[in-house]
Amino acid sequence: MRAIEITAPGGPEVLEWHEVPDPSVGPGDVLIDVAASAVNRADVHQRRGFYDPPPGAPLYPGLEVSGVVAAVGADVEQFKAGDEVCALLAGGGYAERVAVPWQQVMPVPEGLPLAEAAALPEVACTVWSNVFMIGRLRRGETLLVHGGASGIGTFAVQLAKALGSRVAATVGSEAKAEQVRKLGADEVVNYREEDFADRVEADVILDIMGAKYLAGNVRALRTGGRLVIIGLQGGGKAELDLGALLTKRATVHGTTLRSRPVDEKGVIVRSVVDNVWPLVEAGAVRPVVYAKVPMSQAADAHRMLDSGEHVGKILLVR
Ligand SMILES: NC(=O)c1ccc[n+]([C@@H]2O[C@H](COP(=O)([O-])OP(=O)(O)OC[C@H]3O[C@@H](n4cnc5c(N)ncnc54)[C@H](OP(=O)(O)O)[C@@H]3O)[C@@H](O)[C@H]2O)c1
């Protein structure tokens, strides 16, 4: 098969489409003929040499795919050849084929084109597990989403609105603010012009900035608030005002999805299929696809992500 190899740590030009060995299929694996993958910020960190795949994961980038099941391992009863599926991966999505533990495989939501389903696994599992399973966001509460125009943000805004919450989001331009409002956000703050903590009070915050926003996030939390940190774009070390945390009876969580064991991912994946897929099928939540780029031209897709011009997801199609 062919896959995108990272030939050396560096810029988008290090991504090359090469002939590589086919994946081996373990007894609990599903082999997928890939229709599409999608670009995540983590792929850029991996390309630059800062985010190696966890042990045992394929070396090629790509945290999600959609496609058709080509074969299943001896122990797999849940899927069969010919099924249309999408999957959450620990790596290896930028390829013609990928083998993935069955626990991380999902049916394609009914009515969704196969390629577009590649835009969902990473954002759906990240947002559902962090905002709802860990953050326990409830109907009527307020969610603050940092980076509302990102792949993660566009999904979080829609899902929280669909489940009856008030949503505030931060973005870096007026044009992006407009698009995030169209996705349903009630309040949008341009982080280049205003301090979000002066304007927003939130019960749950989904944070991608880490150190840079820690003090502001604690300030913006309501009593009983939950701050869930999933990204460190603004650094990994900061001072935490424990007094404020105590007074507000607030909690701070941090998680990564990629390094979780297969069984934990399986619990999240099943919960997503049960709780999120019906909303996608009803049209209440949809993947926001900014561009479709041929997979062999993944370098162009990374240039697009690096430029920061995108809103939502960039797909890599076969
Ligand atoms: N822990 C996990 O399991 C997990 C899983 C998935 C993703 N993530 C993290 O989630 C983040 C989003 O991922 P993605 O793939 O959706 O990336 P993406 O589409 O490239 O989005 C990056 C976002 O960061 C925003 N941003 C940059 N500076 C900001 C600031 N000062 N304040 C607020 N927002 C700012 C950008 O907003 P503008 O474009 O509006 O400037 C952009 O929307 C990344 O940090 C990624 O590592 C974590």
PDBQT file of the ligand as one rigid body, heavy atoms in Angstrom, charges set to zero:
ROOT
HETATM    1  N1  LIG A 401      -5.919  16.095  24.610  1.00  0.00    +0.000 N 
HETATM    2  C1  LIG A 401      -6.541  15.543  23.607  1.00  0.00    +0.000 C 
HETATM    3  O1  LIG A 401      -6.951  14.389  23.678  1.00  0.00    +0.000 OA
HETATM    4  C2  LIG A 401      -6.769  16.322  22.338  1.00  0.00    +0.000 A 
HETATM    5  C3  LIG A 401      -7.467  15.730  21.269  1.00  0.00    +0.000 A 
HETATM    6  C4  LIG A 401      -7.679  16.505  20.115  1.00  0.00    +0.000 A 
HETATM    7  C5  LIG A 401      -7.208  17.817  20.056  1.00  0.00    +0.000 A 
HETATM    8  N2  LIG A 401      -6.525  18.329  21.101  1.00  0.00    +0.000 N 
HETATM    9  C6  LIG A 401      -6.014  19.718  21.078  1.00  0.00    +0.000 C 
HETATM   10  O2  LIG A 401      -7.079  20.575  20.751  1.00  0.00    +0.000 OA
HETATM   11  C7  LIG A 401      -6.585  21.712  20.052  1.00  0.00    +0.000 C 
HETATM   12  C8  LIG A 401      -7.388  21.911  18.774  1.00  0.00    +0.000 C 
HETATM   13  O3  LIG A 401      -7.074  20.860  17.880  1.00  0.00    +0.000 OA
HETATM   14  P1  LIG A 401      -7.523  20.952  16.348  1.00  0.00    +0.000 P 
HETATM   15  O4  LIG A 401      -6.947  19.759  15.674  1.00  0.00    +0.000 OA
HETATM   16  O5  LIG A 401      -8.981  21.215  16.289  1.00  0.00    +0.000 OA
HETATM   17  O6  LIG A 401      -6.647  22.220  15.891  1.00  0.00    +0.000 OA
HETATM   18  P2  LIG A 401      -6.860  23.430  14.933  1.00  0.00    +0.000 P 
HETATM   19  O7  LIG A 401      -8.065  23.236  14.070  1.00  0.00    +0.000 OA
HETATM   20  O8  LIG A 401      -5.582  23.701  14.260  1.00  0.00    +0.000 OA
HETATM   21  O9  LIG A 401      -7.144  24.646  15.935  1.00  0.00    +0.000 OA
HETATM   22  C9  LIG A 401      -6.210  25.365  16.659  1.00  0.00    +0.000 C 
HETATM   23  C10 LIG A 401      -6.997  26.517  17.278  1.00  0.00    +0.000 C 
HETATM   24  O10 LIG A 401      -6.232  27.205  18.246  1.00  0.00    +0.000 OA
HETATM   25  C11 LIG A 401      -6.814  28.483  18.346  1.00  0.00    +0.000 C 
HETATM   26  N3  LIG A 401      -6.005  29.453  19.073  1.00  0.00    +0.000 N 
HETATM   27  C12 LIG A 401      -4.714  29.822  18.835  1.00  0.00    +0.000 A 
HETATM   28  N4  LIG A 401      -4.343  30.771  19.738  1.00  0.00    +0.000 NA
HETATM   29  C13 LIG A 401      -5.401  30.977  20.560  1.00  0.00    +0.000 A 
HETATM   30  C14 LIG A 401      -5.641  31.817  21.682  1.00  0.00    +0.000 A 
HETATM   31  N5  LIG A 401      -4.697  32.643  22.156  1.00  0.00    +0.000 N 
HETATM   32  N6  LIG A 401      -6.867  31.763  22.266  1.00  0.00    +0.000 NA
HETATM   33  C15 LIG A 401      -7.837  30.928  21.819  1.00  0.00    +0.000 A 
HETATM   34  N7  LIG A 401      -7.668  30.110  20.755  1.00  0.00    +0.000 NA
HETATM   35  C16 LIG A 401      -6.466  30.135  20.134  1.00  0.00    +0.000 A 
HETATM   36  C17 LIG A 401      -6.995  28.888  16.893  1.00  0.00    +0.000 C 
HETATM   37  O11 LIG A 401      -7.962  29.892  16.837  1.00  0.00    +0.000 OA
HETATM   38  P3  LIG A 401      -8.054  30.993  15.613  1.00  0.00    +0.000 P 
HETATM   39  O12 LIG A 401      -7.858  30.203  14.347  1.00  0.00    +0.000 OA
HETATM   40  O13 LIG A 401      -9.419  31.565  15.754  1.00  0.00    +0.000 OA
HETATM   41  O14 LIG A 401      -6.959  31.980  15.829  1.00  0.00    +0.000 OA
HETATM   42  C18 LIG A 401      -7.451  27.574  16.279  1.00  0.00    +0.000 C 
HETATM   43  O15 LIG A 401      -8.863  27.521  16.198  1.00  0.00    +0.000 OA
HETATM   44  C19 LIG A 401      -5.092  21.478  19.821  1.00  0.00    +0.000 C 
HETATM   45  O16 LIG A 401      -4.376  22.145  20.830  1.00  0.00    +0.000 OA
HETATM   46  C20 LIG A 401      -4.956  19.968  19.996  1.00  0.00    +0.000 C 
HETATM   47  O17 LIG A 401      -3.678  19.599  20.399  1.00  0.00    +0.000 OA
HETATM   48  C21 LIG A 401      -6.298  17.603  22.227  1.00  0.00    +0.000 A 
ENDROOT
TORSDOF 0
